């Protein structure tokens, strides 16, 4: 049956040899699994339970969810072929759902790396660009704001009396983010430098060296430049600082619900990915430090 299916893919469907090989190997793997389960059974005897058991077997032997889903796609095509040829009367894969694809854990910068970057103040030459860059890094890390949110921040959104920022997020939803004395000092220092260099500037908190509102792209470039000084992670974007903020908050005892509110997530499920990040960090530290590892 598999040989006939391969010929069908090659001669009637004109599939590439690479795809044909993958479809063949996936179905032969299933065939071997069925034979191992019960020597009296063949592929045409497969039912939903057998297919589900095979998927579970693939996952247990270490196949990634994406790999299992690709194999399942090949098996589905094979059983559709058998159904078309009237070799079987029903398709056992018709209602089978593959495993959920794994979402990559968000990248984040470690607290000691961020601290090293922020504490480099003595190395800055106090140029306006340096003050702007340091302010940008500290605000993103200490508030978890999105790039679009900090790009849209205005002076009037900063309340020094109540120590809070009014942030406009996705779908124009507003939220309040508290800030501490260090950030207050950083913001005031930056605003003094900004207003001295550009007494008349647009109604925007972040102003570039030419006196215009700092663009979305420029924010990304400054963050990438700054993070490159302390970390080798592949992505060095403003969103990485948002991830770093959430991870640091959870690592230091903040509740998931409070981090959700600070980030402006509509659902706490979106925020839960950071619990996986913190656990992964804990696991690595355990393996590095435990004497038996």
C-alpha positions in Angstrom: 0.0 0.0 0.0 2.8 2.4 0.8 4.6 1.6 -2.5 1.4 2.3 -4.4 1.0 5.6 -2.5 4.5 6.6 -3.3 3.9 5.9 -7.0 0.8 8.0 -6.8 2.6 10.9 -5.3 5.4 10.7 -7.8 3.5 10.0 -11.0 0.1 11.6 -10.5 0.7 14.4 -8.0 4.3 15.3 -9.1 5.5 15.8 -5.6 9.2 16.5 -5.1 11.5 13.6 -4.2 12.2 15.2 -0.8 8.5 15.3 0.1 7.9 11.8 -1.2 10.7 10.5 0.9 9.3 12.2 4.0 5.8 10.9 3.4 7.1 7.4 2.8 9.3 7.3 5.9 6.5 8.7 8.1 4.0 6.1 7.0 6.6 3.3 7.2 7.3 4.4 10.8 3.6 4.2 11.6 3.5 0.7 9.9 6.3 -0.5 12.1 4.6 0.9 15.2 1.4 -1.0 14.3 3.3 -4.2 13.7 5.1 -3.8 17.0 1.8 -3.2 18.8 0.0 -6.2 17.2 1.7 -8.3 14.5 -1.8 -9.3 13.2 -2.6 -5.7 12.3 -1.7 -3.7 9.1 -2.1 0.0 8.2 -5.6 -0.5 6.9 -6.6 -1.8 10.4 -5.5 1.5 12.0 -8.1 3.3 14.1 -8.1 6.6 16.0 -6.7 5.0 19.1 -3.8 3.5 17.2 -3.0 6.9 15.6 -3.2 8.7 18.9 -0.9 6.1 20.5 1.5 6.5 17.7 1.6 10.3 18.2 2.2 9.8 21.9 5.0 7.4 21.0 6.6 10.0 18.7 6.4 12.6 21.5 7.9 10.3 24.1 10.9 9.4 21.9 11.7 13.0 21.6 10.1 14.3 18.4 9.2 18.0 18.5 5.6 19.0 18.1 6.4 20.5 14.7 8.0 17.2 13.6 5.0 15.1 14.8 2.6 17.4 13.0 4.6 17.0 9.7 4.5 13.3 10.1 0.7 13.4 10.9 0.3 15.4 7.7 2.0 12.7 5.7 -0.2 10.0 7.4 -3.3 11.9 6.7 -2.5 12.1 3.0 -1.9 8.3 3.0 -5.3 7.5 4.6 -7.1 9.9 2.2 -5.4 8.0 -0.6 -6.6 4.7 0.9 -10.1 6.1 1.3 -10.2 7.3 -2.3 -9.1 3.8 -3.5 -11.8 2.3 -1.3 -9.2 0.2 0.6 -10.7 1.6 3.8 -14.2 2.8 4.5 -13.3 5.7 6.9 -10.3 7.9 7.6 -9.0 7.3 11.1 -7.0 10.6 11.0 -10.0 12.8 10.1 -10.6 14.1 13.6 -7.1 13.7 15.0 -5.5 16.8 16.2 -1.7 17.1 16.4 0.2 18.4 19.4 0.3 22.1 19.9 3.4 23.7 18.5 5.9 24.8 21.1 6.2 28.5 21.4 9.8 29.6 21.9 10.5 31.1 25.3 10.9 34.9 25.2 14.5 36.1 25.2 15.5 38.3 28.1 18.6 40.1 29.4 19.8 39.0 32.8 19.5 41.4 35.7 23.2 41.6 36.2 23.7 42.5 32.5 21.1 45.2 32.7 22.6 46.5 35.9 26.0 46.6 34.3 24.6 48.6 31.4 22.7 51.1 33.5 25.6 51.5 35.9 27.9 52.5 33.1 27.0 56.1 33.7 30.6 57.1 34.3 31.5 55.8 30.9 28.9 58.0 29.1 30.4 61.2 27.9 27.2 63.0 28.9 26.4 63.9 25.3 22.7 64.4 24.6 22.6 61.1 22.7 24.1 59.2 25.7 21.6 60.7 28.1 18.8 59.9 25.7 20.0 56.3 25.2 20.4 55.6 29.0 17.0 57.1 29.7 15.4 54.9 27.0 17.0 51.7 28.4 16.0 52.5 32.0 12.4 53.4 31.2 11.8 50.3 29.0 13.4 48.0 31.6 11.7 49.5 34.6 8.2 49.9 33.1 7.9 47.0 30.5 6.4 49.4 28.0 6.1 48.4 24.4 8.1 50.3 21.8 4.9 52.0 20.4 3.9 53.0 23.9 7.2 54.8 24.7 7.2 56.4 21.2 3.8 57.9 22.0 4.7 59.0 25.5 4.1 62.7 26.2 5.4 64.9 29.1 1.8 65.3 30.3 1.6 61.5 30.7 4.3 61.7 33.5 3.0 62.4 37.0 5.8 63.1 39.3 3.5 63.7 42.3 1.9 60.3 42.1 5.0 58.7 40.6 3.1 57.1 37.7 3.1 57.0 33.9 -0.1 57.0 31.9 0.5 54.7 29.0 -1.7 54.2 25.9 -1.4 50.6 24.7 -3.1 48.4 22.1 -6.6 49.3 21.0 -6.0 52.7 22.7 -6.4 51.1 26.2 -4.8 53.2 28.9 -3.1 51.9 32.0 -1.0 53.4 34.8 2.5 52.2 35.6 4.2 53.3 38.9 7.8 54.3 39.0 10.4 54.9 41.7 12.9 57.5 42.7 15.7 56.3 40.4 13.5 56.5 37.3 12.2 59.9 38.5 15.7 61.2 38.7 16.6 59.7 35.3 13.6 61.3 33.6 14.1 64.7 35.2 17.8 64.6 34.2 16.9 63.8 30.6 14.2 66.4 30.4 16.6 69.1 31.6 19.1 68.1 29.0 16.4 67.9 26.3 14.9 71.3 27.0 18.3 72.9 27.2 19.3 71.5 23.8 15.9 71.9 22.2 13.9 74.6 24.0 11.2 74.3 21.4 10.4 70.7 20.5 7.4 68.6 19.4 4.8 67.4 21.9 6.7 64.2 22.5 8.7 62.9 25.5 11.6 61.4 23.5 13.3 63.9 21.2 16.2 63.0 18.9 19.4 65.1 18.4 17.8 67.0 15.6 14.9 68.2 17.8 12.3 65.8 16.3 10.3 63.1 17.9 12.3 59.9 18.3 11.0 57.5 15.6 9.9 53.9 16.1 12.9 52.7 14.1 15.4 54.9 16.0 14.2 53.5 19.3 15.0 50.0 18.1 18.5 51.0 16.8 19.4 52.7 20.1 18.3 49.7 22.1 20.2 47.3 19.9 23.3 49.4 20.2 23.1 49.5 24.0 22.3 45.9 24.6 25.2 44.8 22.3 27.5 46.2 25.0 26.4 43.7 27.6 24.8 40.7 26.0 25.2 38.3 23.1 21.6 37.1 22.8 20.4 37.0 19.2 17.6 39.5 19.5 18.3 42.9 21.0 15.0 44.7 20.6 12.8 46.9 22.9 10.6 43.9 23.3 13.4 42.0 24.8 13.5 44.6 27.5 9.8 44.1 28.0 10.5 40.4 28.5 13.3 41.3 30.8 11.1 43.5 32.9 8.5 40.7 33.3 11.0 38.1 34.1 12.8 40.2 36.7 9.4 41.1 38.3 8.4 37.5 38.7 11.9 36.4 39.8 11.7 39.0 42.6 8.3 37.9 43.9 5.7 39.9 41.9 2.4 38.1 41.3 1.4 37.0 37.9 -1.8 39.1 38.0 0.2 42.3 38.9 2.7 41.7 36.1 -0.3 41.2 33.7 -1.7 44.6 34.7 1.7 46.3 34.4 2.3 44.8 30.9 -1.3 45.6 29.8 -2.1 42.0 28.8 -5.8 41.3 28.3 -5.4 37.8 29.6 -3.2 36.3 32.3 -2.5 33.4 30.0 -0.4 35.7 27.8 1.7 36.6 30.9 2.1 33.0 31.9 4.9 32.4 29.3 7.2 34.3 31.7 6.7 31.8 34.4 8.2 29.2 32.0 11.1 31.6 31.4 11.8 32.0 35.1 11.5 28.2 35.6 13.9 27.6 32.7 16.4 30.0 34.3 15.9 28.2 37.7 16.6 24.9 36.0 19.8 26.1 34.4 21.0 27.5 37.7 20.2 24.2 39.4 22.1 22.2 36.8 25.1 24.6 37.0 25.2 24.7 40.8 24.0 21.3 42.1 27.0 19.1 43.0 25.4 16.0 41.6 24.7 17.6 38.2 
